[in-house]
């Protein structure tokens, strides 16, 4: 317990002296010295220099050994797999990216399912290898991998659901094939859930135990955190709010493809362009880069509107805010969360103006008024959430010195959870 407490303090505060560790843990100086010697021998702590700013002898500082373990995360989208490797402190030490052309991901006529599964396994291993190489590591040095995808892997069948736009990932044999190809345990999580993990540990939802994260990029999705824990649902599909029926949109029956549900049609990425066209706003002046990408077009439209919120631009933000609040009202009525986090590139593009308009509209539609806040995780929240998820498990393993006196990267294969 003392070892774990000291390691957690070093993770939170960075380098500390023997005296400071003793003060924070309540341990005597001799006991703190023995603890640090034990952790240093186990490869978990390293001496990093001395404390300055005082007269007399300088105190030796100790830090968590960042290279004691490495983890990896993958963010899988239809056209790209992005990978990152992080050390035990959470610092990203290597990144890799693999473009997957739509022609390569779409199942060709007559292609055997086994061939499509093998292609996905190859894509995952290549993306991971690129990130590991950028970190100066072999993939065998990675202790755990977390893969974030749209949809969710059904815990009963192992099959990916709610993500028909991700061809090649739906074989129930895929987790087993990846486990055989990779020398570390592999876990799978919905991408929006991972964004919520990043928000809870690093961003705007820190300290909050009940919140909803509304994600808007290629698809609309929500993550539900109740009592501090992700709520995934019986089939892993909790939060697939793109399928939510909403007023003014006819029900979509028997469809499981992306962009098929009422809320998606009302407030998703393609709806922004429709609203803008109705107001006479050109999507991208001059047809710049990304003119054929619905997300890039929506981001451009909302960014320009938020930068100059007047006239048709203000009306675009108002109408989109009403659309967002219409679906959010259902979630708020059922869950009564403390806060709602607006995340994803499309929500971020509208910025503070869109957030304020959505909050005002939601207050008119729902009996409770949770605080709406913008994401506090810059960059790639899905990837960051994958790394944080992998780190949580790995730190538990590595910090448990009672079980593993000499923890470190393990090259041995492990089962896929």
Secondary structure, DSSP 8 states (H G I E B T S, - for coil): -HHHHHHHHHHHH-SEEHHHHHHHHT--HHHHHHHHHHHHHTTSEEEEEE--SSSSS--EEEEE-GGG-EEEEEEEETTEEEEEEEETTS-EEEEEEEE--HHHHS--TT--HHHHHHHHHHHHHHHHHHHHHHTT--GGGEEEEEEEESSEE-TTT--EES-TTSTT---TTHHHHHHHHSSSEEEEEEHHHHHHHHHHHHSTTTT-SSEEEEEESSSEEEEEEETTEE---TTS-TT-GGG---TTS----S--STT-SHHHHHHSHHHHHHHHHHTT--SSTT--TTTT-HHHHHHHHHHHHHHT-SHHHHHHHHHHHHHHHHHHHHHHHHH--SEEEEESHHHHHHHHHHHHHHHHHHHHHSSS--EEEE----S-HHHHHHHHHHHHHHHHHHH-TTT-TT-----S-----
